[in-house]
Amino acid sequence: MEMIMSKYYKPIFIFLILAFSLHAQSGYFGKNKVQYHEFKWHFLQSEHFDVYFYPGAYKIAVFVADEAESSYVSLRNDFKYEIKARVKIILYKSHNDFQQTNVIETYLPEGVGGVTELYKNRVVIPFEGSYDQLRHVLHHELVHAVMNDMLYGGSIQSLISGQVVPVPTWFAEGLAEYFSMRWDTRADMILRDATMTGYLPPIEYLSYYMAYQGGQSVFRYIARKYGNEKISEILHKLKGSLKFEGAFRSALGMKLKELSDEWQKAMRKEYWPDIADRQETGEWARALTHHKKTKNYLNISPALSPNGDKLIFLSDYEGKQSIYLMDVLEDKVIKRLIKGETSVNFEELHWLSPGMSWSPDGNKVTFTAKAGDQDALYIYDIKKEKFKQYKFNLDGIFSTAWSPAGHEIAFVGNKDGASDIYLFNVDSAKITNITNDIFSDSYPRWSADGQKIAFVSDRGPYIKEEDLPKNFKMSEHDFRNTDIYVMNRDGSGMRRVTSWPSRETDPVFSEDGNILLYTSDRSGISNIYRHDLRTDSVQVISNLLTGAFQLSVDKHRKTLAFASFQEGGWDIFTIKNPFDLPPTKVEDTQYIKRLKKNEPDVLLPRPGEIKAEKDTTRTEVRIPQATDYSHYVFADLNRRTKRKKIKVELKEDEYKLQDGHYKVRNYRVKFSPDIVDGAASYNTLWGFQGYTAIAFSDVLGNHKIFIGTNLVFDLRNSYLTLQYFYLPKRTDYGITLFHYANTYWTGYGLIRYRNYGAWLMASYPFSKFTRVDFSLNWWNAMMEYLQVPIPTQTVNSILPGLQLVHDTSEWVWPDTGPRDGFRGSVGITLSPKFSSRSPEFITVKTDLRKYFKLSDNYSIGLRYSGAVSQGKNPQRFFLGGVDNWLNRQFRGNIRLYSVYDIYFSEFITPLRGARYYERTGNTFSLINAELRFPLIEYLQMGLPPIKLAKIKGILFTDIGSAWDFDKPERFRGVKDGRFKDIVMGYGIGTRVYLGFLGIMFKYDLAWTYDLKNSSTPWHYLSIGVDF
């Protein structure tokens, strides 16, 4: 769950409105957002919200509308604020579909469960099989939306204009977590572990997952000490404030550091008493993995082999989430079975909803993964190292369990708002839905004889479909608690095993089928319970500090494997003879004790307890057929500033039919402004340039328009860019009309440089990782001498280009460039004889980059780039320097007297230890190597009062050359033991992100090396990211 806001908007507009140049056609890296399906969108309205959905998601949309109104009632009371504009909610019925959204431009990985963006204050959420998760995500994102409306007026415009201060991540995410759930056992586990093991940071350093649960804990502390009204006061103080900490201090009467000290002290009082009463996981069971030693985060989803001597598990210890095979007896990893996140077959391995198992003979394993357009079930042969893939046209597939007989695999399948248990017949490859109802079912596990299946569900007392009340509504059902159920293998004879007001999950059968082990957080910590199905007697057998999850047993039930969270990460543990372990006693946590006393600061109303003022009963209606979108509508540009005219609340007859059904409308493309602001860019030749940037889009982000202008006297001296992108289908299309003008004082007086034309593009993604880009550029360039009678140079050209791009790299904030994986491209650009003033050339270019992650903070980046241009007028490559070099230097003079050098050449960087134009030619080759590492974690200055964090350092070496391909005899590589036409540089550098400007500032200190001597140092000040 993320809020897309201030740290992104500056770079986005700098890059979107950059002036196009010839080498811009060389493309860009980045993973692809593949639109596998073209959705037919509809929307329904409630009193305050517009919910957009497509066929198959209507029931979920009704649930979302009901929950949104209930959430808003709570938030309106908590925030003491009423929204000034309706909030749009875009709903997807699976995470796979959610990843295809164009509302957010960046790729949304499995860990992102929802987003709220600031351009139009839109909420974008998927349904992933659990109504409880959907409720949580929806409430979380609506906190962002209401806060955005309150603090920023519902758009990013006030942030850009500097009218309000952006809030830190811990504040935004912690607030959303607190008001969406108050508190739960998972947050309690994380804070307990952080407090006990000493990694609970001060408030201002809360980051990553601690920004969520840590920030949530801060607001819980404030609410417990001062009441929820104090949080509302903080928000109202922030509204219109230019200093975050000042607003905080005004509301609380203390500095943020003082609050941090009090909060950390309270956490120690809360959790330290638990040390004496509970065991660390490693004291009770044997650890098979050690995340602190391997410097990773995830070791989860253990699955024991039938004999218990092997185990497969999911881990990220080599950077990518992958499946590993371990020898349990030797306590060592044998090999990696599946490398995730690098191919279309294993894009994501469902680490948030895991579950793997073995075939009865121990030769194969089964698991699920995202595989392109949908999830797939896999059977992997360990000895042959081959797999079979099965797709069933389901919205999601999770948690597999191979039957003891070997011919069936149980799994969880999501389809159109229902999460059910399915059986897959290994022989016929057919599937059968054996639960088939509205409830969320998960984690199926077989009995040893293969006749029973235990599973987890939120169905409560509703065993059969006919048990449901006539007007049953999921939004009024208590779906927060999950219980254990047992049924026959065909779905009949279902029995509810547990009925506590807590979460029970992860069931496993004893060998005789009479006893279940499962986990329950009834005491506040997820411990392991033993349940006799004959007598319903229950005993707890563990008493852990943080808990046990994802249970797995061998065929004879002699070994139990499970995952546990400790010291800020997840590890795998085993324990022998789990069904024979003695019972123990478990004390309730402080959180559960307060919950039982009904203390209000830790409670949220149960589903259905909060309702909107008016009846919100919904029933299903048939969705009308989609209509042709005959025209597009532009909204008034000034509409957003005239917020008092926006109608927020609808009357019941405006969104409901007379029979009580929702009015379902077809979606129509309607443009409205995203942003109007000034933007700046830096060009190697022309330096800093300013624009007025205007962006429009429709609600779904499928149609985008960008306008960039800098009007100077008349069109001949002005910048003007108009772009339109069409994005709803798999192939993305774009068109750009442009006119750029620059003037420069030279020895011949003032020269005006103009280039104008049109640019067409089409991009087809084969997968998340690979695509082909096509471009066609109509290019016109002029160089006019305004003060001397020298003829104008004019060039006209049509430039088709084709490029293949592959990217599996991993780039995690605050890295200055990718830390792991591969990036590569190869492309060709043609300039045929279009007219007498057209250049003729063909250019082939490649760019290959490989990254090696040494640890979370250390990495190595290697790059090779090269090109050759041939023809009557080949392109020239200018080798040397760095991109966006602020204190730039040229070898010789800047080349401003040839229209070909200006518009049909390309600067090749980085080559540090060299100037621009250090080597030139129609062919080049360049190699770069960098070691990237943390330099300064945090720097606070007294005067000026500047705070800088995550300052990075690099060690680098660059070596390259440029020459004329058709004149190889002129190339001199090494002469007299020294480099001649080859240039080599080495040095050190630092990078710091200037958040208030939205740029990365870089300083490099380099020396030229000719195999014998090093030069005096070169200083490079620049902006941008590393390769």
Buried (B, 14 or more C-beta within 10 A) or exposed (E): BBBBBBEBBBBBBBEBBBBBBBBBBBBEBBBBBBBEBEBEBBBBBBBBBBBBBBEBBBBBBBBBBBBBBBBBBBBBEBBBBBBEBBBBBBBBBBBBBBBBBBBBBBEBBBEBBBBBBBBBBBBBBBBBBBBBBBBBBBBBBBBBBBBBBBBBBBBBBBBBEEBBBBBBBBBBBBBBBBBBBBBBBBBBBBBBBBBBBEEBBBBBBBBEEBBBBBBBBBBBBBBBBBEBEBBBBBBBBBBEBEEBBBBBBBBBEEEBEEBBBBBBEBBEEBBEEBEEEBBBBBEBBBBBBBBEEBBBBBBBBBBBBBBBBBBBBBBBBBBBBBBBBBEBEEEEBBEBBBBBBBBBBBBBBBBBBBBBBBBBEBBBBBBBBBBBBBBBBBBBEBEEEEBBEBEBEBBBBBBBBBBBEBBBBBBBBBBBBBBBBBBBEBEEEEBEBBBBBBBBBBBBBBBBEBBBBBBBBBBBEBBEEEEBEEEEBBBBBBBBBBBBBBBBBEBEEBEBBBEEEBBBBBBBBBBEBBBBBBBBBBBBBBBBBBBEBEEEEBBBBBBBBBBBBBBBBBBEBBBBBBBBBBBBBBBBBBBEEBBEBEEEEBBBBBBBEBBEEEEEBBEBEBBBEBBBEEEBEBEEBEBEEBEEEEEEEEEEEEEBEEBEEEEBEBEEEEBBEEEEBBEBBBBBBBBBBBBBBEBBBBBBBBEEBEBBBBBBBBBBBBBBBBBBBBEEEEEEBBBBBBBBBBBBEBBBBBBBBBBBBBBBEBEEEEBBBBBBBBBBBBBBBBBBBBBBBBBBBBBBBBBBBEEEEBEEBBBBBBBBBBBBBBBBBBBEEBBBBBBBBBBBBBBEBBBBEBEEEBBBBBBEBBBBBBBBBBEBBBBBBBBBBBBBBBBEBBBBBBBBBBBBBBEBBBBEEBBBBBBBBBBBBBBBBBBBBBBBBBBBBBBBBBBBBBBBBEBEEEEEEEEEEEEBBBBBBBBBBBBBBBBBBEEEEEBEEEEEEEBEBBBBBBBBBBBBBEBEEBBBBBBBEBBBBBEEEBEEEBEBBBBBBBB
